[in-house]
């Protein structure tokens, strides 16, 4: 004979091996909906916090990428990139390096991202402008 929680005090029921446990009485308390609402509100709050953290991390990396793109390139890096382009004289390489150093960093970033065939045209454009 065992007393079961949720059953009236002093009641005892015989548990028999192989038979299911008796069901708890179907009584509803006023605390059940409030408990579910609390759990739901905690889940919603946790979801909101996770979304905020993800947005903050995304913004951090976007800003970091923008800062890297806006930083002026190192002169050696400019010289190495322009020197790889066939068909430019040594004087044109130096002139292009100087213009890229004084110009906007995005111009050099574009040069790095262009396919090899178009780099020479971009450098000539920079030299003529």
N, C-alpha and C positions, 0 to 999 in steps of 0.2 A: 504494500500500500504506500502510495507516494502522493504528496501534496504537489499540485501543479500551480505555477505562478499564473495569476490572472483568474483563477477559479476562486469561488467563495472560500473564505477561511474555514478550516475545520473539515472541508470536503476532502475525501481521499478517493482515489481511483486505482483500480488494479491494472497494472501494466502486464500484458501478456506478450511473450516473445513471439515475433512474427506477425503481430497485429499492429495496425497503425495506431498512433497516439490519438486520443480524442481531440477534437478541434476545440479551440478556445471559443467561448461564447461570442457571438457577433454583437458586441456592444461597442458603440462608437463614443469616444470621448471628445470633448471640445479641444483637447490639446493636439489631436492628430493633424487637423488641417494647418494649425499654426506651425507644427513641427515640419511639415512638408514645405510650407512657405519659407521657413527659415533655411531649410536645406537648399531650396531653389534659389533663394536670394544669395546665399553663400556661393553657390555655383555660378550665378550670374556675376557676382562681384569678382570672383576669381577669373572668370572668362574676360571680364573687362580689364582687369589688371594685366593679364597675359597679352591681350591685344595692345594695350598701352606700351608694354615693354617691347613688343615686336616693332611697333611704330617708332619708338625711340631708337632702337638699334638700326632700323632701316634709315632713319634720318641721319644718324651718326655716320654711316658708311656713305650716304649720298654726299654729305658735306665734306667728308674726307676726300672723296673722289674729286669734288669740285676744287678743293684747295690744291690737290696735286696737279690738276689741269691748269690752274692759274699760276702756279709757281714758275718762275722763269727757269728755263732749262740750263743745264750746266754747259759752259762753252765747249768743253771737250766733247760732250755728247753731241752737240750741234755739228762740230767739225767732223766727227766720225761718221755721222749720218750723211752729211753732204758729200764727204770724200768718197763714199761708196758709189755715188752716181757717176756712171761712165759718160764721157763726152763733155765734161766741164774742165776748163783750164784751172790751173792753180790759182790764178788771180780771181776767177769767177767763184771758186770755192771760198776764198777769203772774203770777198765782197758779200757773198750769200751768208756766211757766218756772221759778219758784222750786222747785216740787216736783220737776221733772225734774232741776234742778241738784243737789238734795240726795239724789235717789233713785239707784237703781242704773242704770248706763249702758245695760244691756240694755233698760230700759223705753223709753229714747229711741230705741235702735236698732230696736225693734219699731215705734215710731211712724213712723219713716222708711220701713220696709218695708211697712207696711199700705197697702191700697188707699185712695184718697182718701175714699171713702164711709164707711169704718170709723174714720178718724182722729178724728173728732169724738167718737164714742162712747168711744174709748180715753182721750182727754183728759178727758172728763167722769168716767170711771171713776177716773182718777188724782186728779182734784180732790176727789172724794167719799171717797176712801180715806184 
